[in-house]
Amino acid sequence: MVRDQHGVHATIANGENAAGGFGLTAQTADEMFADGVDFITSGNHIYDKRDFKNYLESSDRVIRPANYPPSAPGRGFGYFEADGVTVGVLNLMGRTFMPPVDDPFRAADEAVGQIRERTNVVILDMHAEATSEKVGIARYLDGRVSAIYGTHTHVQTADEHILPGGTAYISDVGMTGPSEGVIGMEQTAVLDRFTVGIADRFSVQKTGPKQFCAAVVSIDRETGRATDIKRIFQRNLA
């Protein structure tokens, strides 16, 4: 198990596509927790399953992007305990090539300030399309959060590093799921959309090898500064 192999104390996963490729359900979230995930972040697909709104409102371990309008169901940040340390988790969504949301930079200022009143260990899932926007938020928050991992593109990047202020960063942590098809989806409908403009419904690729993508970050529990970040990409899984 990867958690045991790398001595991981806490696991955070983006689960917005966990329910058959679109959205999240209560059953899928509970299965993720049962498999060792401690906290779940999300993104622009979090409301795809309409009956999940009640779960979002009641759960203290699943969050949606904090820069959704305040009236949106759920909350944008939360906390959990790991090895005697309070971990604060924040979720933001970018605005470039994404659905319209509030300013993530302003939302970050407000949320990080509140989280750091309780703990110095702060993890951010920046769910965004544009790498420049992810790098921008990382530079903006360097030294104020412990780690920033990007999500949304489904493709892991090779730019993991520690910023000058002590924030660990990777532009996209990558996708866990089927390796064949097109970023997790069966290729026929995707290629039809590209080649002839037919917008047929996408389906998850159900055959072939799987992949597991992650990043392991070491954080000083007192200062909240990251000391190391390591990429994990396991291919050809059964």
RATA-V534207 format. One record per helix or strand of 3 or more residues. SS is the DSSP state (alpha for helix, beta for strand). FROM is the first residue (numbers start at 1). LEN is the number of residues. Records with the same first field share a line. If there is no record, write none. Layout:
SS = FROM-LEN + FROM-LEN
//
This chain:
alpha = 2-4 + 26-9 + 50-9 + 104-13 + 131-11 + 187-10
beta = 12-3 + 39-3 + 77-6 + 85-9 + 122-6 + 147-5 + 168-3 + 210-10 + 226-12
//
